[in-house]
Structure formats: C-alpha cells, structure tokens
C-alpha cells in the first residue's frame, strides 16, 4: 500500500508537470503569434514584401498541433496508470475492518506537512518491509542444538544502499533487545584483514557491543560487516563459525547477520539472503521532494516541482545525494537557482557517464576518482580519489571544509591533498562520510590547440570534465590518418591501441 501511494503521488506530480509545461508552450506560442502579427502590420505596405511572406510561412500551427496531440496522448497514458493505482488502493482497502486490525500493529505516523522534512531526515525511509523480515528471522524459534548451528542471514547490497542503517534499526527494536541478552558487532576491517582474520570470541577487542543485559542468560546475536571480497570465503567462514560457537562463547550465539556487497555470501546463509535494492523511483522521488521543498507546498510551485523531478532522476537514487542536494535546493527556493543546479549537475553526470560509463556515485566505492561538482566557475579542479565512513564520535580531527562548501564555492580548498566532510547522517548508526581529495589546476589537464573557434569553446568545457586516470601519464591523440591495403608504411608502429587500453605497453 505504501508503494502504491508513492506511485500515485509520482503520477500526480508528473501530470501536473506536463500540464505546466504545456501551459508554458502555449504562452510562448501566444507571444510568438503576437510578435508575428506585429511584424505583419509593420510590413503590410506591400503584399509582395519577401519578409512578410517569410514571417507568415512559419509552420507554427502544425508544430503546435503535433505537440498538443503528443502531450494529450502521454497525459491519457498517465491518467490511465493513475486510475490503475487508484483501483489497486481501493481493492486493498475494501475491508476496512481487517485493515484497521492490520494497521494497529504499526506505530502511528505523524502527518505534519510543514515539518515533514525534519521528521524524514531523522528516521529510516522505505525499508519497513525489510526490517520486519530481519526481525522475523531473529525472533523465530531456534532448532535443537542451535549452539552448534546458528541461523545465518546474509544481507547483500551495493555501497550506500543502507545495509548498516537497516541492521542498526533492527538492533534498536525492543523486540530484538528483549530476545537477545548480547548483541555484538564486528565492523569493516575488524573481522577480515588480508582475508585470514576471524574473531577470536565475543570478547574480542575488535568487537562493538550494541546491547547487553547482564541479568539475562539468553542468546547472543552477532553482526558481521565485510568490507570487500574474502579470499577462500568458505574456509574463512568455517573458522569463524568454529570460533563463535566454541565452548568459551557465552552466551551462546543463536543468530548471525552477515553484510557485504558481494553476492558470494549468499551461500553462507541458512535462509534465503536478503538483497537490499535501490528504492523504487517513485519512493525515492517522494523522499527527495520532501527534503528539497521543506516547509513549502510542492503543489504551489509547479515549476520547482518539475525541476525537482528531473533532479531526482539524476541522483542515481543515492540517499547521500538526496540529502546533500535536497538541502542545497531548500536553502535557496528560487526557480533560477534550481534550474542552474539542475543544468550543471546534468552536465556533470553525463560527462562522467561518457568518459567512464558510470554515474559518479558508482565510481568512488570502486576506488575510482571523480571530479567534484561545483556551481561557480573556477579554474581550480577538485578530484576525489577515495572515501570512507566513520562513526561521528570516533573521528577526532573533523575536516573544516564540507562538500556543501565546495558545491556553492563558499570555501577555498588548501593546495595539494586534503579531506572534506561529505555528509553527516542523523539516523543510527550516525556515520560521517569523508572524501580524500586533491587540488588539480587546469594547467595539468588536457589542452587543445585553439586552431579554430569551435576548439576554443571546447577548451574550458574539457578542462572542467576531464578525469585523471589512475596512471600519472595522460595520452592525447591529436590526429589520425589511414592507409589502403596497397599503400605501405615502412616504419610500422610497434604499439597498438589495444596495448594502450590494457596497459601492456609503455609509450
């Protein structure tokens, strides 16, 4: 039902956006007609005036008719889909008595439209079904001899999708805390190092205690978060299980949750793995819209609503991106500013996809460098080459520069390498995200000889989008030529383009 509500809201906004666009087109057409009429009156001195014939021959009505027909067809499709969503909601709510009993199992949700963004920024969004599934797994009765064979649930998902946040909220649930007397967490880098380290026992100094009830002699829950691939996964897992279920372990481990980006850990589970996917497009748009509009009503701002919908599509459904850019737009609710941010960020993402085939938010988790997006034009180029996360209370020297400062140009980065605070989460586990960056001046980037006007216009654009490769050597192809089969080149080059691609030759 929640998904259907998000979908319905999305379709309503899409219809409003299309009608607003159609209204703008009609206004532009009316203004154009008035301009044509004014020119007609000005040049009406002669019916043979070529300028008059040129103005009156513009096929505006034909274009407008086609546009209107296409828009009407799309609007009809959207209305039909909206009707389908409404029918589905009506079927779900056909028996209100059973629905009321079902909803009584869930805590009430506040409906305060002017402070919804404050409420939404401090709670987990869109993972209620996944949370209930994990809690159901943890609370189900343990079979006989569970000490030797604990239940294992793998949780799989890409970086930044919300695995740690989901499991943290599960651990904070009162039902889980009353069921386990001890909840222990082994974080990234604490369990696996070079593929051969396993926790010694629940008293291992590398563990973090999430919950402890000294007066209870019940079961314990172990949570393991893997930073990357594990060499000889099954061999490592056997050692880990042997350690966690040993005689010295008290209280006995009855359930284990393993989190990783790798799908290989699915084979470790005693139950089907939980694959955490990106939020549906409609749910993500609702999340971003609520943060971006803040206390404003989106229905009163159709132009901003249109920009917001396009911007949500550009963010690759990233929670961090939604909070960063949602806060940036909310701080300046001006149509001109929102259009400027949208135009610049669309160019930024399209150039990364053109050069690397991926969105910038997908590159950093793979330890691939990206340019940092900046709203003001400047000759200084900032490159982020890695990122990491840390609990807010564990990072002593907090960087003074934030990613938002870089976006709006309110801070001057120091020369060379530096760190900046990308974002600080306000929901458990309250991670702070940091970027390792460096300053790169335009003089170190690719320059094209200004042989013609077109190249001179492209110079600034290339300087702002070219990403430096992992090699310190940048190769530039400045011309090419071809030879027919009957034409021979005496000194054939020994290096091929394929050698350059795979790095098997040094130029």
C-alpha positions in Angstrom: 0.0 0.0 0.0 2.8 2.4 0.8 4.4 1.7 -2.6 1.1 2.4 -4.3 0.8 5.7 -2.5 4.3 6.7 -3.6 3.5 5.7 -7.2 0.2 7.7 -7.1 1.9 10.8 -5.8 4.6 10.4 -8.5 2.0 10.2 -11.3 0.0 13.2 -10.0 3.2 15.3 -10.0 4.1 14.0 -13.5 0.7 15.1 -14.7 1.0 18.5 -13.1 4.5 18.9 -14.5 3.3 18.0 -18.0 0.3 20.4 -17.8 2.6 23.2 -16.6 5.0 22.5 -19.5 2.1 22.6 -21.9 0.9 25.9 -20.4 4.4 27.4 -20.9 4.4 26.2 -24.5 1.0 27.8 -25.1 2.2 31.1 -23.6 5.3 31.0 -25.8 3.1 30.3 -28.8 0.8 33.2 -28.0 3.7 35.5 -27.6 5.1 34.3 -30.9 1.8 34.9 -32.6 1.6 38.4 -31.2 5.1 39.1 -32.5 4.2 37.7 -35.9 1.1 39.9 -36.0 3.1 42.9 -35.1 5.6 42.3 -37.9 2.7 41.7 -40.3 1.3 45.1 -39.5 4.8 46.7 -39.9 5.4 45.1 -43.3 1.9 45.4 -44.6 2.9 48.2 -47.0 3.4 45.6 -49.8 1.8 42.2 -50.3 4.9 41.2 -52.2 7.3 42.0 -49.4 9.5 38.9 -49.0 10.0 39.5 -45.3 6.2 39.3 -44.8 6.0 36.1 -46.8 8.8 34.7 -44.6 7.0 35.5 -41.4 3.7 34.1 -42.5 5.2 30.9 -43.8 6.4 29.7 -40.4 4.6 26.4 -39.7 3.8 27.2 -36.1 0.2 25.8 -36.1 1.4 22.4 -37.5 4.1 22.1 -34.8 1.8 23.2 -32.0 -0.8 20.6 -33.2 1.7 17.8 -33.2 2.9 18.8 -29.7 -0.6 19.0 -28.4 -1.5 15.6 -29.8 1.6 14.0 -28.3 1.1 15.7 -25.0 -2.6 14.6 -24.9 -1.6 11.0 -25.6 1.0 11.0 -22.8 -1.4 12.6 -20.4 -4.0 10.0 -21.3 -1.5 7.2 -20.5 -0.6 8.8 -17.2 -4.2 9.2 -16.2 -4.9 5.5 -17.1 -2.0 4.5 -15.0 -3.2 6.7 -12.1 -6.6 5.1 -12.4 -5.0 1.7 -12.1 -3.2 2.8 -9.0 -6.4 4.1 -7.5 -8.2 0.8 -8.3 -5.5 -1.1 -6.5 -5.7 1.1 -3.4 -9.5 0.6 -3.3 -9.1 -3.2 -3.5 -6.6 -3.1 -0.7 -8.9 -1.0 1.5 -12.1 -2.9 0.6 -12.4 -4.5 4.0 -11.6 -1.6 6.4 -12.2 -3.7 9.5 -9.3 -6.1 8.6 -7.2 -3.1 7.5 -7.7 -1.4 10.8 -6.6 -4.5 12.7 -3.5 -4.8 10.4 -2.5 -1.1 10.9 -2.9 -1.4 14.7 0.3 -3.4 14.7 2.3 -0.4 13.4 3.2 2.8 15.3 1.3 5.9 14.2 2.9 8.2 11.7 2.6 11.9 12.1 1.2 14.0 9.3 2.7 17.5 9.6 3.3 18.8 6.0 5.3 21.8 7.1 7.8 19.9 9.2 7.8 16.6 7.3 11.4 17.1 6.1 12.6 17.4 9.7 10.9 14.2 10.6 12.0 12.4 7.5 15.7 13.3 7.8 15.9 11.6 11.3 14.4 8.2 10.5 15.0 5.3 8.1 12.9 5.6 5.0 11.5 2.9 2.7 12.9 -0.2 4.5 10.0 -1.1 6.7 9.3 -4.5 4.9 13.0 -5.5 5.0 13.2 -4.5 8.7 10.2 -6.7 9.6 11.7 -9.6 7.6 15.0 -9.5 9.6 13.2 -9.2 12.9 11.0 -12.2 12.0 14.2 -14.2 11.2 15.8 -13.2 14.6 12.7 -14.0 16.7 11.8 -17.3 15.1 12.4 -20.3 17.5 15.9 -21.9 17.3 16.0 -25.6 16.4 17.7 -28.1 18.6 21.4 -27.8 19.1 21.3 -24.2 17.8 24.6 -23.6 19.7 26.4 -25.7 17.1 24.4 -24.5 14.1 23.3 -20.9 14.5 20.9 -19.3 11.9 22.7 -17.1 9.4 21.1 -14.4 7.3 23.2 -12.8 4.6 22.3 -9.1 3.7 23.6 -8.1 0.3 23.6 -4.7 -1.3 25.7 -2.1 -3.1 27.6 0.6 -1.3 25.4 3.3 0.3 22.2 1.4 -0.2 21.5 1.3 3.5 22.6 -2.1 4.9 24.2 -0.7 8.1 21.3 1.6 8.7 18.8 -1.2 8.3 20.6 -3.6 10.6 21.2 -0.8 13.2 17.5 -0.1 13.4 16.8 -3.8 13.8 19.2 -3.9 16.8 17.4 -0.9 18.3 14.0 -2.6 18.1 12.6 -3.5 21.6 11.5 -6.9 20.4 15.1 -7.8 19.4 16.7 -6.4 22.6 14.3 -8.4 24.8 15.1 -11.6 22.9 18.9 -11.4 23.0 21.0 -10.8 26.0 24.0 -9.7 23.9 24.3 -8.1 20.5 27.9 -7.8 19.2 29.0 -6.1 16.0 32.2 -6.7 14.0 32.7 -3.8 11.6 34.6 -3.3 8.4 38.2 -4.1 8.7 37.8 -5.7 12.1 36.8 -9.2 11.0 38.7 -9.7 7.8 42.2 -8.4 7.1 44.0 -9.8 4.1 41.4 -12.5 4.1 42.6 -14.5 7.0 41.4 -12.9 10.3 38.4 -14.2 12.2 37.0 -13.0 15.6 38.6 -14.9 18.5 35.4 -14.9 20.6 32.7 -12.5 21.7 35.2 -10.8 24.0 37.4 -9.9 21.1 38.7 -6.4 21.5 37.7 -5.6 17.9 34.0 -6.0 18.6 31.4 -3.3 19.4 28.7 -4.2 21.9 25.4 -2.9 20.7 23.3 -4.3 23.6 24.0 -6.2 26.8 21.7 -7.4 29.5 23.8 -8.7 32.4 20.8 -10.1 34.2 19.9 -12.4 31.4 21.4 -15.7 30.4 19.8 -15.8 27.0 21.1 -16.0 23.4 23.5 -13.7 21.6 23.3 -12.1 18.2 26.5 -11.5 16.1 26.6 -9.0 13.2 29.5 -9.1 10.8 30.1 -6.5 8.1 32.6 -7.4 5.4 34.5 -4.6 3.7 35.2 -6.4 0.5 35.9 -9.8 -1.1 37.2 -12.5 1.2 39.8 -14.9 -0.1 38.8 -18.6 0.4 35.4 -17.5 1.7 34.1 -20.9 2.9 37.4 -21.7 4.6 37.3 -18.4 6.5 33.6 -18.9 7.3 34.3 -22.4 8.9 36.9 -20.9 11.1 34.6 -18.0 12.1 31.7 -20.4 13.0 34.0 -22.6 14.9 35.2 -19.6 17.0 31.8 -18.1 17.6 30.2 -21.4 18.6 33.1 -22.6 20.8 32.7 -23.6 24.4 34.2 -20.4 25.7 31.5 -18.3 24.0 28.9 -17.1 26.4 26.1 -16.5 25.9 25.7 -18.9 23.1 25.4 -17.5 19.6 22.0 -18.3 18.1 21.8 -15.9 15.2 24.3 -14.3 12.8 23.8 -11.5 10.3 26.5 -11.1 7.6 26.5 -7.9 5.5 28.5 -7.5 2.3 28.4 -6.0 -1.2 29.4 -9.4 -2.7 26.7 -11.8 -3.7 29.0 -14.7 -2.8 28.0 -14.5 0.8 24.5 -15.8 -0.1 26.0 -19.3 0.1 26.7 -18.8 3.8 23.1 -18.4 4.8 20.8 -20.9 6.5 17.9 -19.0 5.0 17.4 -17.0 1.8 19.7 -14.0 1.5 18.1 -10.5 1.8 19.1 -8.5 -1.2 18.8 -4.8 -0.5 18.0 -3.0 -3.7 17.7 0.7 -4.6 14.5 2.4 -3.6 11.8 2.4 -6.3 11.8 5.5 -8.5 8.6 6.8 -7.1 9.6 6.3 -3.4 12.9 8.0 -4.0 11.3 11.0 -5.6 8.9 11.4 -2.7 11.9 11.3 -0.3 13.9 13.8 -2.3 10.9 16.1 -2.8 10.1 16.2 0.9 13.7 17.2 1.7 14.0 19.7 -1.1 10.8 21.6 -0.5 11.0 21.6 3.2 8.1 23.6 4.6 6.9 24.7 1.1 4.0 23.1 -0.6 5.1 21.4 -3.8 1.7 21.9 -5.4 2.0 25.6 -5.1 5.3 25.5 -7.0 4.8 23.6 -10.3 8.0 24.9 -11.9 10.1 23.9 -8.9 8.3 20.5 -8.9 9.3 19.9 -12.5 12.9 20.7 -11.7 12.8 18.5 -8.5 11.5 15.5 -10.5 14.3 15.9 -13.1 16.9 16.3 -10.3 15.8 13.2 -8.6 16.4 11.2 -11.8 19.9 12.5 -11.9 20.9 11.4 -8.4 21.1 7.7 -9.0 18.8 7.1 -6.0 21.5 7.9 -3.6 20.5 8.7 0.0 23.5 10.9 0.5 22.9 12.7 -2.8 19.3 13.3 -1.8 20.2 14.8 1.5 23.1 16.9 0.0 21.2 18.4 -3.0 17.9 18.4 -1.2 19.3 20.7 1.5 21.1 22.8 -1.1 17.8 23.5 -3.0 15.8 24.0 0.1 18.2 26.7 1.2 17.5 28.7 -1.9 13.9 28.2 -3.2 14.5 30.2 -6.4 13.5 28.8 -9.8 16.5 30.4 -11.4 18.9 28.8 -8.9 17.2 25.4 -9.1 17.5 25.4 -12.9 21.1 26.4 -12.7 21.9 23.5 -10.3 19.9 21.0 -12.5 21.7 22.1 -15.7 25.1 22.0 -14.1 24.6 18.6 -12.4 23.1 17.0 -15.6 26.2 18.1 -17.5 28.4 16.8 -14.7 26.8 13.3 -14.6 26.6 13.0 -18.4 30.3 13.7 -18.8 31.2 11.0 -16.2 29.0 8.5 -18.0 30.5 9.5 -21.3 34.1 9.0 -20.1 33.7 6.1 -17.7 30.3 4.6 -18.4 29.1 5.0 -14.8 27.4 7.6 -12.5 29.9 9.4 -10.2 28.2 7.8 -7.1 29.1 4.4 -8.5 32.8 5.2 -9.2 34.0 6.2 -5.7 33.0 2.9 -4.0 35.2 1.2 -6.6 38.2 3.4 -5.7 38.0 5.3 -9.0 38.5 9.1 -8.9 35.8 11.6 -9.8 35.6 15.3 -10.2 33.7 17.2 -7.5 30.7 19.1 -8.8 31.0 22.9 -8.3 28.3 25.5 -9.0 30.6 28.6 -9.6 33.0 28.6 -12.5 36.7 28.4 -11.4 40.0 27.3 -12.9 40.7 25.1 -9.8 39.6 21.5 -10.3 39.0 19.2 -7.3 39.4 15.5 -7.6 38.0 13.0 -5.0 40.0 9.8 -5.2 38.6 7.8 -2.3 36.1 8.0 0.5 35.5 6.3 3.9 33.0 6.4 6.7 33.3 6.6 10.4 31.1 6.9 13.5 30.7 10.6 14.3 32.1 10.2 17.8 35.2 8.3 16.7 36.6 11.0 14.3 38.7 13.4 16.4 40.0 15.8 13.7 36.9 16.7 11.8 37.6 18.5 8.5 36.6 22.1 8.4 35.5 22.1 4.8 32.3 20.3 3.8 31.2 19.1 0.4 28.4 21.7 0.5 31.0 24.4 0.8 32.7 23.0 -2.3 29.4 22.9 -4.1 28.5 26.5 -3.6 32.1 27.8 -3.6 32.0 29.3 0.0 35.3 27.8 1.0 38.8 27.8 -0.6 40.4 24.3 -0.6 44.0 24.2 0.6 46.7 23.3 -2.1 47.6 19.7 -2.5 45.7 16.9 -0.8 43.1 17.4 1.8 40.0 15.9 3.4 36.5 17.2 3.5 33.3 16.1 5.3 30.8 14.9 2.6 27.8 14.3 4.9 26.9 13.5 8.5 23.9 11.2 9.0 21.4 12.0 11.8 20.0 8.5 12.0 21.7 5.4 13.6 24.4 4.4 13.2 25.1 8.1 12.7 28.0 7.7 10.2 30.0 10.6 8.9 31.3 10.3 5.3 34.7 11.7 4.3 36.4 12.3 1.0 40.1 12.3 0.3 40.7 15.0 -2.3 43.4 16.9 -4.1 43.5 20.2 -6.0 44.3 20.0 -9.7 44.8 23.1 -11.7 43.7 23.5 -15.2 47.4 23.7 -16.4 47.8 20.0 -15.7 44.8 19.0 -17.7 44.3 18.3 -21.4 44.7 21.4 -23.6 43.6 21.6 -27.2 45.4 24.0 -29.5 42.9 26.8 -30.3 43.1 26.2 -34.0 39.6 27.3 -34.6 36.6 28.9 -32.8 35.0 25.6 -32.0 38.0 24.2 -30.2 38.4 27.4 -28.2 34.8 27.0 -27.0 35.5 23.4 -26.0 38.7 24.2 -24.1 37.0 25.3 -20.8 34.5 22.5 -21.0 37.1 19.8 -21.4 39.2 21.4 -18.5 36.1 21.1 -16.3 35.2 17.5 -17.1 38.4 15.5 -17.9 39.1 13.0 -15.2 42.6 12.0 -14.5 43.3 8.3 -14.9 45.0 6.0 -12.3 48.2 6.5 -14.3 50.2 9.6 -14.0 50.7 9.6 -17.8 47.9 11.1 -19.9 47.9 10.2 -23.6 46.4 12.6 -26.1 45.5 11.7 -29.7 45.7 14.9 -31.8 45.2 13.5 -35.3 44.7 10.3 -37.3 45.2 9.0 -40.8 44.5 5.8 -42.8 46.4 3.8 -45.4 44.9 1.5 -48.0 45.9 -2.1 -48.4 48.2 -1.3 -51.4 49.9 1.5 -49.5 52.7 0.5 -47.2 54.2 2.4 -44.2 57.9 1.5 -43.8 58.1 2.1 -40.1 55.1 0.4 -38.7 54.4 1.4 -35.0 55.2 -1.3 -32.5 52.5 -0.2 -30.1 48.8 -0.8 -30.8 45.8 1.0 -29.4 44.8 -2.3 -27.7 48.2 -2.3 -25.9 47.4 1.2 -24.5 43.9 0.1 -23.5 45.1 -2.8 -21.4 48.3 -1.2 -20.2 50.6 -3.9 -21.7 53.0 -1.4 -23.3 54.7 1.8 -22.1 54.6 4.6 -24.6 
